[in-house]
Amino acid sequence: MPAVMQDRAFRCTRALLDSNSDQKKPSPTHLAMALKKEFDSRYGPAWHCIVGKSFGSFVTHSSGGFVYYSVEKLSFLLFKTQVRPIKNR
C-alpha cells in the first residue's frame, strides 16, 4: 500500500481509538466497520477490514491495497479486492 494510504489508515485508527478512550475496551467490530467505511468513501469500494487480538488470514487483494499493522494490543488487516461487474447471460 502506498505510504500516503498507510498514513491515512494509521491516523484514522489512532483517532478512532482516542475517541473511544472513555471505554475500557474498544469494539473491534466498530473499529473495522469505521475503517472500511473510511477507505470505501475515500479510495473506492471493496475494502475489507479485520480487527482483533488474534486471528489468522489468507486473502487475495488488489495490488497496492494491503496493510497489516498493530496499535496498542490490537492488530489491523485492511485490504482491497477487485470489483468486477456481474455479466448477464
Biopython code that builds the backbone (N, CA, C, O; Angstrom):
import numpy as np
from Bio.PDB.StructureBuilder import StructureBuilder

atoms = [
    (1, "MET", "N", (0.848, -1.176, 0.000)),
    (1, "MET", "CA", (0.000, 0.000, 0.000)),
    (1, "MET", "C", (0.892, 1.238, 0.000)),
    (1, "MET", "O", (1.887, 1.286, 0.724)),
    (2, "PRO", "N", (0.543, 2.237, -0.806)),
    (2, "PRO", "CA", (1.321, 3.478, -0.829)),
    (2, "PRO", "C", (1.384, 4.124, 0.559)),
    (2, "PRO", "O", (0.457, 4.007, 1.360)),
    (3, "ALA", "N", (2.488, 4.798, 0.815)),
    (3, "ALA", "CA", (2.724, 5.404, 2.129)),
    (3, "ALA", "C", (1.616, 6.368, 2.546)),
    (3, "ALA", "O", (1.251, 6.411, 3.721)),
    (4, "VAL", "N", (1.079, 7.134, 1.610)),
    (4, "VAL", "CA", (0.033, 8.100, 1.953)),
    (4, "VAL", "C", (-1.227, 7.383, 2.442)),
    (4, "VAL", "O", (-1.906, 7.874, 3.344)),
    (5, "MET", "N", (-1.541, 6.235, 1.857)),
    (5, "MET", "CA", (-2.710, 5.471, 2.292)),
    (5, "MET", "C", (-2.437, 4.803, 3.641)),
    (5, "MET", "O", (-3.325, 4.735, 4.491)),
    (6, "GLN", "N", (-1.223, 4.317, 3.836)),
    (6, "GLN", "CA", (-0.866, 3.740, 5.130)),
    (6, "GLN", "C", (-0.992, 4.788, 6.222)),
    (6, "GLN", "O", (-1.538, 4.518, 7.292)),
    (7, "ASP", "N", (-0.488, 5.976, 5.951)),
    (7, "ASP", "CA", (-0.573, 7.060, 6.920)),
    (7, "ASP", "C", (-2.028, 7.374, 7.245)),
    (7, "ASP", "O", (-2.364, 7.628, 8.402)),
    (8, "ARG", "N", (-2.895, 7.357, 6.230)),
    (8, "ARG", "CA", (-4.330, 7.593, 6.448)),
    (8, "ARG", "C", (-4.904, 6.522, 7.372)),
    (8, "ARG", "O", (-5.666, 6.834, 8.287)),
    (9, "ALA", "N", (-4.541, 5.263, 7.137)),
    (9, "ALA", "CA", (-5.032, 4.162, 7.978)),
    (9, "ALA", "C", (-4.565, 4.338, 9.421)),
    (9, "ALA", "O", (-5.352, 4.171, 10.353)),
    (10, "PHE", "N", (-3.284, 4.674, 9.608)),
    (10, "PHE", "CA", (-2.745, 4.848, 10.960)),
    (10, "PHE", "C", (-3.429, 6.011, 11.686)),
    (10, "PHE", "O", (-3.808, 5.890, 12.850)),
    (11, "ARG", "N", (-3.579, 7.127, 10.988)),
    (11, "ARG", "CA", (-4.192, 8.313, 11.607)),
    (11, "ARG", "C", (-5.660, 8.067, 11.955)),
    (11, "ARG", "O", (-6.131, 8.466, 13.019)),
    (12, "CYS", "N", (-6.370, 7.410, 11.052)),
    (12, "CYS", "CA", (-7.784, 7.111, 11.282)),
    (12, "CYS", "C", (-7.925, 6.149, 12.470)),
    (12, "CYS", "O", (-8.807, 6.317, 13.312)),
    (13, "THR", "N", (-7.061, 5.158, 12.525)),
    (13, "THR", "CA", (-7.074, 4.200, 13.634)),
    (13, "THR", "C", (-6.824, 4.912, 14.957)),
    (13, "THR", "O", (-7.541, 4.693, 15.934)),
    (14, "ARG", "N", (-5.803, 5.764, 14.984)),
    (14, "ARG", "CA", (-5.483, 6.487, 16.215)),
    (14, "ARG", "C", (-6.652, 7.370, 16.647)),
    (14, "ARG", "O", (-6.978, 7.427, 17.833)),
    (15, "ALA", "N", (-7.286, 8.058, 15.696)),
    (15, "ALA", "CA", (-8.429, 8.914, 16.009)),
    (15, "ALA", "C", (-9.593, 8.096, 16.560)),
    (15, "ALA", "O", (-10.254, 8.519, 17.509)),
    (16, "LEU", "N", (-9.845, 6.934, 15.976)),
    (16, "LEU", "CA", (-10.928, 6.072, 16.456)),
    (16, "LEU", "C", (-10.641, 5.572, 17.874)),
    (16, "LEU", "O", (-11.529, 5.567, 18.727)),
    (17, "LEU", "N", (-9.412, 5.156, 18.116)),
    (17, "LEU", "CA", (-9.049, 4.673, 19.455)),
    (17, "LEU", "C", (-9.121, 5.809, 20.479)),
    (17, "LEU", "O", (-9.580, 5.600, 21.602)),
    (18, "ASP", "N", (-8.677, 6.994, 20.104)),
    (18, "ASP", "CA", (-8.730, 8.142, 21.011)),
    (18, "ASP", "C", (-10.171, 8.555, 21.314)),
    (18, "ASP", "O", (-10.475, 8.986, 22.426)),
    (19, "SER", "N", (-11.055, 8.423, 20.323)),
    (19, "SER", "CA", (-12.456, 8.799, 20.542)),
    (19, "SER", "C", (-13.173, 7.799, 21.440)),
    (19, "SER", "O", (-14.219, 8.113, 22.007)),
    (20, "ASN", "N", (-12.618, 6.597, 21.574)),
    (20, "ASN", "CA", (-13.188, 5.562, 22.445)),
    (20, "ASN", "C", (-12.470, 5.487, 23.779)),
    (20, "ASN", "O", (-12.636, 4.508, 24.506)),
    (21, "SER", "N", (-11.684, 6.484, 24.120)),
    (21, "SER", "CA", (-10.858, 6.413, 25.321)),
    (21, "SER", "C", (-11.683, 6.334, 26.606)),
    (21, "SER", "O", (-11.168, 5.924, 27.646)),
    (22, "ASP", "N", (-12.966, 6.725, 26.542)),
    (22, "ASP", "CA", (-13.812, 6.628, 27.731)),
    (22, "ASP", "C", (-14.246, 5.189, 28.018)),
    (22, "ASP", "O", (-14.680, 4.880, 29.128)),
    (23, "GLN", "N", (-14.129, 4.308, 27.014)),
    (23, "GLN", "CA", (-14.462, 2.896, 27.193)),
    (23, "GLN", "C", (-13.191, 2.123, 27.542)),
    (23, "GLN", "O", (-12.099, 2.487, 27.106)),
    (24, "LYS", "N", (-13.337, 1.063, 28.323)),
    (24, "LYS", "CA", (-12.167, 0.267, 28.682)),
    (24, "LYS", "C", (-11.649, -0.519, 27.488)),
    (24, "LYS", "O", (-10.440, -0.587, 27.264)),
    (25, "LYS", "N", (-12.563, -1.118, 26.714)),
    (25, "LYS", "CA", (-12.169, -1.915, 25.554)),
    (25, "LYS", "C", (-12.843, -1.359, 24.307)),
    (25, "LYS", "O", (-14.071, -1.294, 24.252)),
    (26, "PRO", "N", (-12.069, -0.961, 23.310)),
    (26, "PRO", "CA", (-12.701, -0.533, 22.057)),
    (26, "PRO", "C", (-13.305, -1.753, 21.354)),
    (26, "PRO", "O", (-12.766, -2.856, 21.448)),
    (27, "SER", "N", (-14.387, -1.559, 20.672)),
    (27, "SER", "CA", (-15.043, -2.645, 19.948)),
    (27, "SER", "C", (-14.306, -2.913, 18.637)),
    (27, "SER", "O", (-14.270, -2.043, 17.767)),
    (28, "PRO", "N", (-13.713, -4.114, 18.477)),
    (28, "PRO", "CA", (-13.046, -4.432, 17.205)),
    (28, "PRO", "C", (-13.995, -4.333, 16.011)),
    (28, "PRO", "O", (-13.588, -3.916, 14.926)),
    (29, "THR", "N", (-15.251, -4.712, 16.208)),
    (29, "THR", "CA", (-16.229, -4.639, 15.121)),
    (29, "THR", "C", (-16.468, -3.191, 14.706)),
    (29, "THR", "O", (-16.516, -2.884, 13.515)),
    (30, "HIS", "N", (-16.618, -2.308, 15.680)),
    (30, "HIS", "CA", (-16.825, -0.883, 15.385)),
    (30, "HIS", "C", (-15.607, -0.300, 14.668)),
    (30, "HIS", "O", (-15.752, 0.449, 13.703)),
    (31, "LEU", "N", (-14.411, -0.643, 15.141)),
    (31, "LEU", "CA", (-13.192, -0.142, 14.508)),
    (31, "LEU", "C", (-13.087, -0.625, 13.065)),
    (31, "LEU", "O", (-12.769, 0.159, 12.171)),
    (32, "ALA", "N", (-13.351, -1.908, 12.830)),
    (32, "ALA", "CA", (-13.276, -2.473, 11.475)),
    (32, "ALA", "C", (-14.286, -1.803, 10.551)),
    (32, "ALA", "O", (-13.959, -1.452, 9.417)),
    (33, "MET", "N", (-15.510, -1.625, 11.036)),
    (33, "MET", "CA", (-16.553, -1.001, 10.226)),
    (33, "MET", "C", (-16.179, 0.439, 9.870)),
    (33, "MET", "O", (-16.345, 0.861, 8.726)),
    (34, "ALA", "N", (-15.677, 1.188, 10.847)),
    (34, "ALA", "CA", (-15.319, 2.586, 10.602)),
    (34, "ALA", "C", (-14.163, 2.706, 9.611)),
    (34, "ALA", "O", (-14.195, 3.570, 8.734)),
    (35, "LEU", "N", (-13.149, 1.860, 9.732)),
    (35, "LEU", "CA", (-12.025, 1.902, 8.782)),
    (35, "LEU", "C", (-12.473, 1.505, 7.383)),
    (35, "LEU", "O", (-12.064, 2.124, 6.401)),
    (36, "LYS", "N", (-13.305, 0.482, 7.285)),
    (36, "LYS", "CA", (-13.815, 0.059, 5.975)),
    (36, "LYS", "C", (-14.595, 1.191, 5.320)),
    (36, "LYS", "O", (-14.397, 1.483, 4.141)),
    (37, "LYS", "N", (-15.487, 1.834, 6.084)),
    (37, "LYS", "CA", (-16.284, 2.932, 5.533)),
    (37, "LYS", "C", (-15.395, 4.093, 5.086)),
    (37, "LYS", "O", (-15.623, 4.686, 4.031)),
    (38, "GLU", "N", (-14.390, 4.411, 5.885)),
    (38, "GLU", "CA", (-13.467, 5.496, 5.539)),
    (38, "GLU", "C", (-12.747, 5.208, 4.224)),
    (38, "GLU", "O", (-12.666, 6.077, 3.356)),
    (39, "PHE", "N", (-12.223, 3.992, 4.076)),
    (39, "PHE", "CA", (-11.477, 3.655, 2.867)),
    (39, "PHE", "C", (-12.394, 3.468, 1.663)),
    (39, "PHE", "O", (-12.009, 3.819, 0.547)),
    (40, "ASP", "N", (-13.595, 2.924, 1.856)),
    (40, "ASP", "CA", (-14.555, 2.832, 0.755)),
    (40, "ASP", "C", (-14.906, 4.217, 0.224)),
    (40, "ASP", "O", (-14.958, 4.419, -0.989)),
    (41, "SER", "N", (-15.145, 5.164, 1.112)),
    (41, "SER", "CA", (-15.540, 6.500, 0.655)),
    (41, "SER", "C", (-14.368, 7.271, 0.060)),
    (41, "SER", "O", (-14.554, 8.044, -0.881)),
    (42, "ARG", "N", (-13.179, 7.076, 0.587)),
    (42, "ARG", "CA", (-12.011, 7.837, 0.125)),
    (42, "ARG", "C", (-11.337, 7.215, -1.101)),
    (42, "ARG", "O", (-10.875, 7.941, -1.981)),
    (43, "TYR", "N", (-11.277, 5.883, -1.169)),
    (43, "TYR", "CA", (-10.496, 5.214, -2.220)),
    (43, "TYR", "C", (-11.314, 4.266, -3.090)),
    (43, "TYR", "O", (-10.738, 3.485, -3.848)),
    (44, "GLY", "N", (-12.628, 4.315, -3.002)),
    (44, "GLY", "CA", (-13.474, 3.453, -3.824)),
    (44, "GLY", "C", (-13.869, 2.182, -3.088)),
    (44, "GLY", "O", (-13.299, 1.860, -2.045)),
    (45, "PRO", "N", (-14.857, 1.452, -3.636)),
    (45, "PRO", "CA", (-15.425, 0.302, -2.935)),
    (45, "PRO", "C", (-14.518, -0.928, -2.888)),
    (45, "PRO", "O", (-13.471, -0.998, -3.532)),
    (46, "ALA", "N", (-14.968, -1.869, -2.108)),
    (46, "ALA", "CA", (-14.401, -3.212, -1.971)),
    (46, "ALA", "C", (-13.222, -3.292, -1.003)),
    (46, "ALA", "O", (-12.317, -4.106, -1.190)),
    (47, "TRP", "N", (-13.232, -2.445, 0.036)),
    (47, "TRP", "CA", (-12.255, -2.559, 1.111)),
    (47, "TRP", "C", (-12.805, -3.482, 2.177)),
    (47, "TRP", "O", (-14.014, -3.536, 2.399)),
    (48, "HIS", "N", (-11.922, -4.206, 2.834)),
    (48, "HIS", "CA", (-12.278, -5.128, 3.905)),
    (48, "HIS", "C", (-11.342, -4.866, 5.073)),
    (48, "HIS", "O", (-10.177, -4.519, 4.879)),
    (49, "CYS", "N", (-11.854, -5.035, 6.290)),
    (49, "CYS", "CA", (-11.039, -4.765, 7.463)),
    (49, "CYS", "C", (-11.316, -5.811, 8.540)),
    (49, "CYS", "O", (-12.469, -6.123, 8.840)),
    (50, "ILE", "N", (-10.257, -6.335, 9.105)),
    (50, "ILE", "CA", (-10.339, -7.295, 10.198)),
    (50, "ILE", "C", (-9.543, -6.712, 11.356)),
    (50, "ILE", "O", (-8.404, -6.279, 11.182)),
    (51, "VAL", "N", (-10.151, -6.702, 12.540)),
    (51, "VAL", "CA", (-9.509, -6.148, 13.729)),
    (51, "VAL", "C", (-9.659, -7.138, 14.870)),
    (51, "VAL", "O", (-10.746, -7.671, 15.094)),
    (52, "GLY", "N", (-8.581, -7.386, 15.588)),
    (52, "GLY", "CA", (-8.666, -8.270, 16.743)),
    (52, "GLY", "C", (-7.327, -8.466, 17.402)),
    (52, "GLY", "O", (-6.308, -7.930, 16.965)),
    (53, "LYS", "N", (-7.349, -9.251, 18.470)),
    (53, "LYS", "CA", (-6.111, -9.549, 19.191)),
    (53, "LYS", "C", (-5.391, -10.751, 18.603)),
    (53, "LYS", "O", (-4.167, -10.849, 18.685)),
    (54, "SER", "N", (-6.144, -11.657, 18.014)),
    (54, "SER", "CA", (-5.543, -12.862, 17.449)),
    (54, "SER", "C", (-6.434, -13.382, 16.329)),
    (54, "SER", "O", (-7.597, -13.713, 16.557)),
    (55, "PHE", "N", (-5.893, -13.452, 15.139)),
    (55, "PHE", "CA", (-6.647, -14.013, 14.023)),
    (55, "PHE", "C", (-5.681, -14.463, 12.943)),
    (55, "PHE", "O", (-4.576, -13.935, 12.820)),
    (56, "GLY", "N", (-6.101, -15.422, 12.181)),
    (56, "GLY", "CA", (-5.349, -15.858, 11.013)),
    (56, "GLY", "C", (-6.049, -15.320, 9.779)),
    (56, "GLY", "O", (-7.231, -14.980, 9.822)),
    (57, "SER", "N", (-5.326, -15.246, 8.702)),
    (57, "SER", "CA", (-5.947, -14.782, 7.462)),
    (57, "SER", "C", (-5.202, -15.356, 6.264)),
    (57, "SER", "O", (-4.020, -15.693, 6.335)),
    (58, "PHE", "N", (-5.923, -15.453, 5.188)),
    (58, "PHE", "CA", (-5.367, -15.827, 3.901)),
    (58, "PHE", "C", (-6.265, -15.147, 2.888)),
    (58, "PHE", "O", (-7.355, -15.642, 2.599)),
    (59, "VAL", "N", (-5.828, -14.022, 2.343)),
    (59, "VAL", "CA", (-6.692, -13.219, 1.486)),
    (59, "VAL", "C", (-6.028, -12.927, 0.151)),
    (59, "VAL", "O", (-4.803, -12.915, 0.032)),
    (60, "THR", "N", (-6.855, -12.697, -0.836)),
    (60, "THR", "CA", (-6.401, -12.216, -2.134)),
    (60, "THR", "C", (-6.749, -10.736, -2.187)),
    (60, "THR", "O", (-7.888, -10.352, -1.920)),
    (61, "HIS", "N", (-5.778, -9.912, -2.526)),
    (61, "HIS", "CA", (-6.007, -8.476, -2.520)),
    (61, "HIS", "C", (-5.504, -7.857, -3.811)),
    (61, "HIS", "O", (-4.688, -8.439, -4.526)),
    (62, "SER", "N", (-6.007, -6.665, -4.092)),
    (62, "SER", "CA", (-5.551, -5.919, -5.261)),
    (62, "SER", "C", (-4.139, -5.399, -5.011)),
    (62, "SER", "O", (-3.762, -5.126, -3.871)),
    (63, "SER", "N", (-3.378, -5.267, -6.065)),
    (63, "SER", "CA", (-2.023, -4.746, -5.961)),
    (63, "SER", "C", (-2.034, -3.366, -5.326)),
    (63, "SER", "O", (-2.797, -2.492, -5.736)),
    (64, "GLY", "N", (-1.184, -3.172, -4.322)),
    (64, "GLY", "CA", (-1.110, -1.885, -3.640)),
    (64, "GLY", "C", (-2.244, -1.640, -2.672)),
    (64, "GLY", "O", (-2.424, -0.513, -2.209)),
    (65, "GLY", "N", (-3.015, -2.670, -2.351)),
    (65, "GLY", "CA", (-4.177, -2.497, -1.481)),
    (65, "GLY", "C", (-4.157, -3.420, -0.280)),
    (65, "GLY", "O", (-5.134, -4.123, -0.024)),
    (66, "PHE", "N", (-3.049, -3.429, 0.469)),
    (66, "PHE", "CA", (-2.946, -4.316, 1.630)),
    (66, "PHE", "C", (-2.044, -3.683, 2.672)),
    (66, "PHE", "O", (-0.954, -3.207, 2.353)),
    (67, "VAL", "N", (-2.500, -3.677, 3.923)),
    (67, "VAL", "CA", (-1.653, -3.243, 5.020)),
    (67, "VAL", "C", (-2.054, -4.028, 6.271)),
    (67, "VAL", "O", (-3.234, -4.273, 6.520)),
    (68, "TYR", "N", (-1.052, -4.410, 7.039)),
    (68, "TYR", "CA", (-1.254, -5.101, 8.313)),
    (68, "TYR", "C", (-0.417, -4.365, 9.347)),
    (68, "TYR", "O", (0.776, -4.145, 9.140)),
    (69, "TYR", "N", (-1.034, -3.985, 10.455)),
    (69, "TYR", "CA", (-0.314, -3.236, 11.481)),
    (69, "TYR", "C", (-0.959, -3.479, 12.841)),
    (69, "TYR", "O", (-2.083, -3.975, 12.926)),
    (70, "SER", "N", (-0.249, -3.130, 13.887)),
    (70, "SER", "CA", (-0.758, -3.265, 15.252)),
    (70, "SER", "C", (-0.686, -1.918, 15.959)),
    (70, "SER", "O", (0.269, -1.160, 15.794)),
    (71, "VAL", "N", (-1.709, -1.642, 16.743)),
    (71, "VAL", "CA", (-1.757, -0.449, 17.579)),
    (71, "VAL", "C", (-2.256, -0.902, 18.941)),
    (71, "VAL", "O", (-3.279, -1.578, 19.054)),
    (72, "GLU", "N", (-1.516, -0.519, 19.966)),
    (72, "GLU", "CA", (-1.805, -0.977, 21.316)),
    (72, "GLU", "C", (-1.841, -2.502, 21.293)),
    (72, "GLU", "O", (-0.863, -3.117, 20.869)),
    (73, "LYS", "N", (-2.918, -3.131, 21.726)),
    (73, "LYS", "CA", (-2.961, -4.598, 21.746)),
    (73, "LYS", "C", (-3.790, -5.186, 20.610)),
    (73, "LYS", "O", (-4.090, -6.380, 20.611)),
    (74, "LEU", "N", (-4.163, -4.346, 19.638)),
    (74, "LEU", "CA", (-4.998, -4.813, 18.531)),
    (74, "LEU", "C", (-4.207, -4.866, 17.228)),
    (74, "LEU", "O", (-3.323, -4.045, 16.984)),
    (75, "SER", "N", (-4.544, -5.850, 16.401)),
    (75, "SER", "CA", (-3.964, -5.962, 15.062)),
    (75, "SER", "C", (-5.033, -5.582, 14.043)),
    (75, "SER", "O", (-6.221, -5.842, 14.237)),
    (76, "PHE", "N", (-4.585, -4.959, 12.951)),
    (76, "PHE", "CA", (-5.482, -4.468, 11.911)),
    (76, "PHE", "C", (-5.030, -5.010, 10.561)),
    (76, "PHE", "O", (-3.856, -4.904, 10.204)),
    (77, "LEU", "N", (-5.959, -5.588, 9.817)),
    (77, "LEU", "CA", (-5.710, -6.047, 8.460)),
    (77, "LEU", "C", (-6.697, -5.304, 7.569)),
    (77, "LEU", "O", (-7.909, -5.478, 7.700)),
    (78, "LEU", "N", (-6.188, -4.490, 6.678)),
    (78, "LEU", "CA", (-7.018, -3.680, 5.785)),
    (78, "LEU", "C", (-6.584, -3.994, 4.366)),
    (78, "LEU", "O", (-5.409, -3.860, 4.024)),
    (79, "PHE", "N", (-7.540, -4.414, 3.534)),
    (79, "PHE", "CA", (-7.174, -4.774, 2.158)),
    (79, "PHE", "C", (-8.333, -4.517, 1.205)),
    (79, "PHE", "O", (-9.499, -4.471, 1.599)),
    (80, "LYS", "N", (-7.969, -4.351, -0.063)),
    (80, "LYS", "CA", (-8.943, -4.077, -1.119)),
    (80, "LYS", "C", (-8.996, -5.257, -2.083)),
    (80, "LYS", "O", (-7.973, -5.856, -2.418)),
    (81, "THR", "N", (-10.205, -5.575, -2.517)),
    (81, "THR", "CA", (-10.369, -6.596, -3.539)),
    (81, "THR", "C", (-10.859, -5.942, -4.821)),
    (81, "THR", "O", (-11.355, -4.815, -4.810)),
    (82, "GLN", "N", (-10.715, -6.648, -5.898)),
    (82, "GLN", "CA", (-11.137, -6.114, -7.187)),
    (82, "GLN", "C", (-12.658, -6.262, -7.340)),
    (82, "GLN", "O", (-13.235, -7.289, -6.982)),
    (83, "VAL", "N", (-13.282, -5.227, -7.873)),
    (83, "VAL", "CA", (-14.724, -5.281, -8.140)),
    (83, "VAL", "C", (-14.922, -5.581, -9.610)),
    (83, "VAL", "O", (-14.412, -4.879, -10.483)),
    (84, "ARG", "N", (-15.671, -6.635, -9.862)),
    (84, "ARG", "CA", (-15.979, -6.999, -11.245)),
    (84, "ARG", "C", (-17.493, -6.993, -11.423)),
    (84, "ARG", "O", (-18.211, -7.599, -10.627)),
    (85, "PRO", "N", (-17.982, -6.319, -12.450)),
    (85, "PRO", "CA", (-19.432, -6.319, -12.691)),
    (85, "PRO", "C", (-19.919, -7.722, -13.082)),
    (85, "PRO", "O", (-19.216, -8.469, -13.763)),
    (86, "ILE", "N", (-21.112, -8.055, -12.646)),
    (86, "ILE", "CA", (-21.717, -9.347, -12.998)),
    (86, "ILE", "C", (-22.266, -9.227, -14.400)),
    (86, "ILE", "O", (-22.992, -8.282, -14.710)),
    (87, "LYS", "N", (-21.925, -10.180, -15.249)),
    (87, "LYS", "CA", (-22.410, -10.173, -16.630)),
    (87, "LYS", "C", (-23.651, -11.053, -16.721)),
    (87, "LYS", "O", (-23.657, -12.199, -16.271)),
    (88, "ASN", "N", (-24.698, -10.491, -17.313)),
    (88, "ASN", "CA", (-25.914, -11.277, -17.536)),
    (88, "ASN", "C", (-25.708, -12.184, -18.728)),
    (88, "ASN", "O", (-25.075, -11.803, -19.712)),
    (89, "ARG", "N", (-26.238, -13.370, -18.635)),
    (89, "ARG", "CA", (-26.068, -14.332, -19.742)),
    (89, "ARG", "C", (-27.141, -14.185, -20.761)),
    (89, "ARG", "O", (-27.153, -14.911, -21.755)),
]
sb = StructureBuilder()
sb.init_structure("model")
sb.init_model(0)
sb.init_chain("A")
sb.init_seg("    ")
for serial, (resi, resn, name, xyz) in enumerate(atoms, 1):
    if name == "N":
        sb.init_residue(resn, " ", resi, " ")
    sb.init_atom(name, np.array(xyz, "f"), 0.0, 1.0, " ", f" {name:<3s}", serial, name[0])
structure = sb.get_structure()
